[in-house]
Amino acid sequence: MAARMKDIAEALNVSIVTVSKVLNNDLSISEATRQRVLECARKLDYRTNLAAKGLVTGQSKMIGLIVPDLFHGFFAGVSAGMSDALGEHGYGLIISSSRDSAELERKEIRQMLARNVDALIVASCELQSAALDSAAREVPLVLLDRRIAGSPAFRFVGTDDVLAGELATQHLVDIGRRRIAYIGGAFSPSSDREHAYRAVLSRSRIEVPKEYLVRLPANEELNHVLAEQYMKKLLALKPRPDAVFCYNDPTAWGAMVAILDADLRIPEDIAILGCGNVFYNPLMRVPLTSVDQNAPRLGSEAAELSLRAIEERLHKQEYVPASILLKPTLVVRESTVAAGTRAKAKAYKA
């Protein structure tokens, strides 16, 4: 049977009120008594009953996170940073996946609210969402990575995706590529990166054939599979691209499979560049150049923003929308610059 505050109080011959004050960091208790209570709690392996405490405080000390894909290394990095930041404040994290299904996302939102989460963080697969509008009236809500069009001004944490697109496309131009394709997706990060891609090529007076622009269906779990299929179509073009900017890393992995299966060389025949810089990119058969979004920091920033929003609501402060954009950086590897010329690429990055 789990230890209770009553057990600690009886063991030390103090009141339950004293034990409660110590465990809730009430500074009115003397340091000597505080240390006795904490030592006894450790010996008895006391654990706070958050469910019972939540009935009193109205807080569950849990934050809900809904992402489109639990297999995507980018969202794993975000979750890790978020969990670390929340843990420092005594909060836990509940994670679920929408699998890029609007219906499943709405179901997961209802499940999170039913679990009485104190705030909700969502990388939404919807372009407009009445479910998110409704949820924001119940708990503080932070949008992550993807914006929602036509909804009230939510709090938002994401990447400067226009800068990400500029860094990626300019790098490909600088290494001498002129037939640059873009494989994108359905959501705001991809749209912003595509906008920057077009702008950089326009400034460089490089025309973009419409066949060089590909938009994958809205399902990030299948990005690598779909990208391989679409890359094969790009390879059949005449002339075929000599570089491809992929809006995220799984898309780039699929494109690389198609290129290598066609007995073409990366980067000599076709350079490949992704976005997200997930931790296993250096381990690929051809290490992948990628735009680093600093996923752990995105997670920690979203966590901190949600905690501030909780405090604002508890103290009935005026709602103030907030938007945090992190600046990305380019990490150059062999998928765009052959090993023998890496020194030049590093100089460009600096």
Phi, psi and omega in degrees: 000136182293145179292146179243167175300326179300321180295320178294316180299316180293321180295329184255355182059046175234172181279157176296328178299318179297315179298316180299317180297319179296313183290343177254019174060036174284121185281000180282349179271140182296154182297322181297314179294320179302314181294321178298316181295315181296321179293319178294320179299321178294316181296323180274000182055048180288136175232133180297132175277094185295328179295315179293318179297323180297329178295330181275312187273340185079010180237138179268346185061029178232141175246137178264137177233125176240121180237161183284339190206117178277349180270347185282122182301331179298311181289335173295318178295318177300313182298320180296314178297322180293315181297318179298315182294317181293323180300327179295339181252011178079019179255151173253171184232129173253125185245137173217167182239137175273345184052034180056034176247121180299319180297316180292323178299315179297322177296317181293326176299315179298319180296319180296316179295324178295332178275005174062040176297150181279339177201163183229132177240126189225128165264092194281148175261008179252145176277332171220143186212109174293330179296319178291320177303315181293317181298323182294339176280342180263318182220158173302138183230134179238127174277140183240126170072318184244132177275160176245127180274144172072015179249169176302162183290103177275162165289143187217138173231124181199193180259150170287089188287335174295315177296321178301315179295323179294314180301314183295309185291319180296324177299316180294322176295317184293334177270009171096011181275140183234343179249077190258118178266162177228127173249112185242187181233203190256356191246176189302321178302317180293319181297317180294320180292322177294320178302315180293321177304312180295319183295317180295316180294324178295316178297329181273003180058043177248122180281148180244105175299142183301333179292342181279354180255120182235136175238119181283153174299162186280076175205094187290338177298333184255013184305315184294325180288312181294321180296323177299317180296314182289329178294324177299324177291322178295325180292336181278351181288155176231112359281152178280160178297151172254003175200152178223126172262118180256137189291342170212171187292317178303325176297318179296323179299315179296319178297321180296321178300314181297318182294313182292324177295335178273010180061032174258160185257142173247121009259002189303315179271315180219125175273144182233137180221134180245192180213132182129325180049055178293158196294340180263009176303320179294344184268357180295159177307318167242109182307133191269125168292136184207154173275121182275121179264359183055063185303316179300322179290324174305316179296315182292322178295319178296321178296312181297321179294320179293322179293321176296321180295323177297315179297319179299318182290321179299323182263013176054040177277159181295136179291127179235112177301147180220144178226123180244121177244122177270143179277128179277166175227157180262131177247111186270129175226192190288350181286346175240335182226119182301152186307323183291344181241021181298328182300319178296320180294321180294323178296321178297316182298320182291000000 
